Amino acid sequence: MERLQAVIALSLAVFLGFFISAAEGSTIIVVLGGLVGAAIGLAIVAYTARKPQMFWPILIVGSIVSTGFMLHGYTMADEYVVGCLILGSLAAGAVRPRNLSVIRSEGVHSSDLDRLHRFVFAVWIMYMLFECFRGMIVLSSPRKVRWIVYFLMLGILMPILSGKKYSTPSVRKMSFLVVAAALIYFSFYSGYGLFFELLGINRYDLQYAMVGVGVNVGAIAIWGTTAYTMFPLVIAMPACFIIINDKSRVYRLLGWITLLVSACTALYYDSRVAILTITAFMLISLFSLGIRRWLTMVVICVFILSFFFSFVWQKNRNIGYFLSDTFGTISSLRQAEQSGVGGHDIDRYVWAKAGLFSISDSWQHFLFGYGFRTSGHVVAPHVYDLFISYKRPKAYDEDVSTEAITNLLVDTGMVGLLLLLINFILVAFQIWRWKGNPNRNVLILSLFIMFGWLFVINIVDVMLFYLMIMPSGFLVQLSRYNSPQGSNDPQNYRTYQLSS
């Protein structure tokens, strides 16, 4: 029976690889990419089935290093990795319908708060599946079945992450894996841009979104926008601060190098949300790093910023322009509202306003939205009218790309948004209850920044986003400071401390 499971799982991995290759066309590059994807999928499935202890390391590293890729316009790399991991679980016989309840009850030591979190997350998943079916019917688009599979995978992951089959890594090991993955990811992202700029191609043209505005550099445009691609900073920063305080010199050095590379990447791509994120973590990390290491970090960041002003950025980009461009968003929006003339940040404001207009036409839409992935069509007329009112007219677009908060609000209504918010709150409570954890502040900040990222770019298809807020997810695991491995209950931390 288990051999049959393995054959089915491996076959599905091959199918997924070829599905990605055929998603947009049949050029030789795309087909070869699909073959490579199928090979990687097979390797993940087989390795996870044979070595269950590698489930967590592959999940952590895979979900981070595959976040920003937009291959041929599709952001499916991260969900492909997670899908192959789930198939590996099936091949190993780790998850079977008849003993899912056993996995829930015999997994990690659970608190009432953790069980409540699992319940709320399960309700939210079921609600999202309903909205996905609804959106697929409204749009008459069978291709939207992708989102049904997407949220089904998240639903299957919850009992796996909470179960005993795959023991969770310690906070130290998990922080190391996150930081190592972030170092690989940001080094490749910045190195990719540097390499092609040496060949005369602007680094911003390597974003797939530029294809839609007349810039087409072919298959090398593999990235999402900078705000989208820099999202792993949200988990990389707290992990860096955790291992910078580690007793191992190698771990500390890795933390500093990753912090340095992350800051350089944020400045190189001039990502305002990434720069603001690093600045916020710098300010709050004083409580976890101590004054000596904190001052070291400030000196490093000042040196990096000086280097960019002197050698990388254009001469007209002085410190005044940098501060105004990075921190002037709120004042820009206030001036736009008062004067009726939109500035360079008016887009996100217009999208959010259009979202509120869209759900205000009936109580059904206010509560339950229009169905998942319908928001682009629903807000289109409101967006068009608002841009005209702010004297920034644009051509009418029937399917507007918005940031995540508008997408979720219009697609799922206040019910869906409230369920998601409750998940955030429950993660915050689970982090904060570990009173002995010196990293509570940076983990809570990570959660706040992640929620704020919803107002910046559409990250509803970023698997890392859900892995950070789900029960027994990344942030919950990183909050288990000095706890017995696999425990989610602070009481076990106190018992462990007394007995050690």
N, C-alpha and C positions, 0 to 999 in steps of 0.2 A: 504493500500500500504506500509506504513512504517513497519507494522508488518511482511509483506512478506520480506522486506529488512532485518529486524532483523533476521528472520529465515534463510535466505540465508547466511547472514554474519556469524552467529553462526555455521552453517553447514560447511562453508569454514574454520573457525577456527579449528574445529574438524579434518577436512581433513588435514590441514597443520600439526597439531600435529601428526597424524598418518603417514603422509608422512615422517616426520623427523625420526620417529621410525623405518620405513622400509627402510631408506636410505642405510643402510649398511648390515643389516642382520635381523634375527628374534629371537635373543637370548632373554631370559626372561628379562634381565636387560635393553636391548634396547627397548623392548616393554613397560616395565614399565616406562622408561624414556619418551617414546612417549605419554603415558597416562598422565603423569605429565605435559608434554608440552601442551597437548590438554586442560587440566584443567586450566593451567595458561592462555592460549590463550582465553578460554571462559571467564575467569574472566576479562581480559583486555578489550575484546570486550564489555561485558555487562556493566562494570563500566564506560567505555568511553561513551557509548551510553546514560547511565542514568545521568552521571555527566560530561558534556562537559568541565567544568573548570579544570578537571583533565588531559586533553589531554597533555598539556605542561609538567606538573610534571612527568607524566608517560614516556613521550618521553625522557626527560632529564635523569631521573634516569635509565630507562630501557636501553637506548643506551649506557650508561657508564658501568653499572654493568655487561652487557652481552658481552662486547667487546672481551675479551681474551679467551673465551671458545672455545675449539675445540672438540666438543662432537662426539666421534667415527670418528674423522677425518674431521668433517664438521664444518665450522664456520658460522652457520646459526642462532644462538641464537638471535643476535641483529636484523637481518632482520625479524625474526619471530615476535619479539616484535613490530617492526614498522608495519609489515603487519597486525597484530591484531589491532593496533591503527587505521589503515586506515579502516579496517572492522568495527570497532566501529563507525567511522565517517559515513560510509554507513548505519549502523543500525540506527543511529540518524537522518538520512536524511540531514546530514551536507553538503555533496557533491553530486550533481546531474548533469548530463551532461548538462541540459538545463540552469543551472544558474552558471556554472563555471566562465563565464564572469562577473557576478555580484560580485562573490567573489574577482575577481581581481580588479575590479574598486571601490568596496565599502569597501575594507579592510583597512589596516592601511594607515595613511597618507604617500603617496609615493613621493619621489623625482625623478627627471629625471634619476639620477644615479641608484636608486633602480629599476626603470622600465627597464633601460638598462641591469642591472644585471639579471633580470628575463628573458629578451629576450635571452641573451647569454646563460644562464643556460638551457633554453628550447631548444635552438639550439643544445647545447652539448648533452642533453638527447636524442634528436632525432637522432643525429649522433651515439651515443653509441648504441641505439637500432638497427640501421642499421648494425653496426659492430657486434652486438650480433647475429643477424640473419645470417650474413655472416659467422661468426665463426662456428655457429651451422651447416651450410651447408658444409663448408670446412671440418670439423671434422666428419661429418655424425653422430653427437651425439645429439639425442633428449634431453639428460640430460642437455644440455647447455641452455635449455629453462629457467632454473633457473635465468640466467642473464637477460633475457628479462623481466621476472617478477620483478627482482631486480631494474632495471632502470625505469620500469614503476611505481614502488612504489615511487621512488624518484621524478618522474615527477608529480605524484598525490599529493605528499607532498607539493610541491612548492605553489600551490594555497591555500592549507589548512593552511600552516604556515603564509602566507601573508593575509589570509582572516580574517573576523571579527567574525566568529563563535566561535573561540577559542582565547580569549584575551591573549596576551602575558604577562608573568609575568614581574614584575619590575626587573631592574638590580640587586637589592639587593636580591630579592627572588630567581632569577635565579642563582645567585652566590652561595646562600645558598644551593640550590638543587644540583648544580654541585659538591660543596665541600662535602656535605653529602654523595652523591653517590660515589665519589672518595674515601672517608674514608671507606665506606663499602667494596668497591671493593678491594682496596689495603690491607685492614686488612684481608679480606678473602684469598686473593692471598698469602700473606706472612704466614698467619696462616696455610693455607693448606700445604705449604711446610714444616713448622716447625713440624706440627703434624706427617707427614709421615717420616720425618727424625728421629723423636723419635722412630719410628717403624723400622728404619734401611733402609729406602728407600731414595736414593739421591733426592734432590729437583729438579734437572735438569731432572731426569728420569720421572717426572710427565708431561713433555711436550709430546704431541702426536707424534711430529716429531721423538722422540727417538725410537718409535716402528719400524721405517724403518731402524735403524742401529743396530738391534739385541736386543734392550732393550724393554721388554714388561712386564709392570706391570699391564696389564689388563685394566679394565674400569676406574681406578683411574687416568689414564693419560688424563686429560681433558683440558690441557692448550696449547695455541700456544707457540711459542718461546718467550723468554724474551723481545726481541725487539718488537714483535707483541703485547704482553700482556700489556706492559707498555705504550702503545700509549695514553691512557686517561690522562697521565701527561700533554699533550699539552693543554688541556682545564682546567685541575684541577689547574695548577699553576697560571694562571691569575685570576681565581676565588678566589683562596686562598688570593692573594694579595689584591683583592677588599674587601673581608670581614674582613681581618686583620685591615683595616682602618675604619671599621664600628663603629658606636657609641655604639652598643650593646656589652657588655662584653662576652656574650654567643657566639655571632657570631665570635668575635675576637679569643676566645679560640678554637672554632671549626676550624678556619683557621690555627692556630698554630699546633694543633694536627694533622690535615690532612697533613700539610707540613712535620711534623716529621715522620709520618707513611709512606708517599710517599718516603722520603729520605731513610728511613730504608729498605723499600722494594726494591728500586733501588740498594742499596748496598748489600742487602742479596742475590739477584739474580745476582749481578755483571753485570747489564745491562749497557754497556758503553753509549748507546744512551740516556738512562734515566739519567745517571749521568751527561753527557754533557748538557742535557736539564735543569736539576735543576741548574747546575753551571751557564748557560747562563741567566736563570731567576734571579738567585741571583745577578748577576752583574748589570742587567738592572733595577732591582726593587728598587735600591737606589732612583730613581727619583719619584717613587710612594709611597714608604714606609716612606721615611725620614731617616735621619742618625741614630736615636735612634733605631727604629725598625729594620733597616737594619743590624746594628751591633748585635742586639739580634739574628737575623736569622743566621748570620755568626758564632756566638759563638755556637749556637745549632748544626749547621752542622759540625763544627770542633769537638765538643764533640762526635757526632754520629760516625764520621770517626775514631776518636781515639778508640772508643769502638770496632768497627769492626776490627781495626788493632790488638787490644789487645786480643779479646776473640772469634771472629767469623772466621776470615780468617786464613789460614795456615801461619806458621812462615816465610816461604820463600816469602811471599807477603808483602814486605816493601813499603815505600812511593815512592821509585824510580820506583819499578816495577808497582805500581798503576798508577803513572803519565805516564809512558811509554806506558802501556797497554791502558789507557783511551784516551790519547791525541796524541799517536804516529801513528795514522792511515795514515795520509798524508805522513809522512816521510817514512813509510813502503812501501807505494805504489810507491813513487819516487825511492826508492832503488830497488824495483822489476823491474821497467821500465829500470833503468840504468844497472842493473846486469843481468837481464833476469831470475832471480830466484824469485819465488813468496813466499811471507811471509804469515802470518796468516790472512791477510785482502785481499788476492788476489781474493777471490771468487767474491765479488761485483764488483771489477774492471773488471774482466773477463766477467761477465754478461753484464755490460754496453758496453764494447767494442764489444762483440758478437752482441748486439742489433744494434749498428751502422753498423757493417758489414752486418747484415741481411736486413736492409732497403736500402742498397746502390746498390742493384742489378738492380733496375728499379725505374723510377720516380713514378709509381703507388704505389709501396710498400713504397717509401719514403714519399709520401703524405698521403696515406690511410691505410698503414699497411697490415696485412694479415687476419684480423678478430679477434674478441675478444676471448681470451683464446687459441689462436693458438701459442703464442710465445714460449712456452716450447718446442714444436716440431721444430719450425723454427730455434731457436738459438742452438739446440742440437749439430750439427756438428761443429759449430764455437767454442762453449764452450769446446768441446772435444779437438780440435786442439790447442786452446789457453792454456789450462792447460798443454798440452804436451810441448808447447813452453816455458812455465815458469817452466819447470821441476817439475810439480806437477801433473803427469798423474793420471787420474781417469777412472773408468769403464764407458763405453758409456751409457748414459741415454737418452732414446728417448723422454722424457718429462721433461725438466729441470725446476726446480723451481727457479725463479729469483726474484730480488727485483722489486718494483712497477714501477720504471721509465723505466726499460727495457721492462717490461710487456706492459705498455701503449704505448711505442714508437713502438714496433713491432706489437702490436695488432691493434692500431688505427692510426699509422703514425704521421707525423708532424701536420696534421690538428687536430687530436684528442688531441694531447699534447698541441697545441697552444690554443685551446678552453678552456682546463682545466686551463692553465696558465692565460688566460684572466679573468676567474672567480676568481682566486687568486688575481689578480690586482684590480678587482672591489671591492672585500671585503676589501683590503687594503685601497682603496680610501674612502670607506664608514666608516672605522674606523678612518682614519686620519682627516676627515672633522669635527669631533666633537672636536673642538679646546679646549673646556673647560674640556675635560675628562683627569684626571690625570693618567688614566690607559692605555692611547693610546699606550705607549711604549711596555708594556707587551703583549697587544693584537696583535700588529704588530709582535712582536717577536714570539708569538704563531703561527702566520700564516707562518712566515719564517721557523720555526722549523718543522711545519707540512709538508711544501714542501720538506724540507731536509729529512724527514722521508721516502719519496718515494725512496730515494737512499739507504736506509738501509734494508727494509723488504717489502714484498708485502702486502700492506694494501688496495688493490682495493676492497676487500670484507668487509671492516670495515665500517659499516653504520655511525659511529660517524664522520669519515673523511668527508663524504659528507654533513652531518648535520652542520658541522662547516663552510663550504664554500658556502652553497646554499643561495639564497635570503631569507632574514628574518631568517637566520640560527643562530646558537649559538653565533658566534663571532660578527655578526652584532647586535644581541640583547644585548650582553654585552657591546657594545660600546655606547649604548643609555644612556649616563650619565645624570641623573637628567632630563630626558625628560618626557613629558606626556606619560602615558602608551599607547603603540600601535603606537607610532610615529617613523618614520624612517627619519625624515627630521630635520636637525640641526636648520632650521629656527623656527621650533616649540619649540626647546630648548630655543632660544633667547626670543621668545614671552612669554614662560612659566616663564622664569626668570624675565622678566620685570613686569609681572602681579602678581607674587607671593610676 
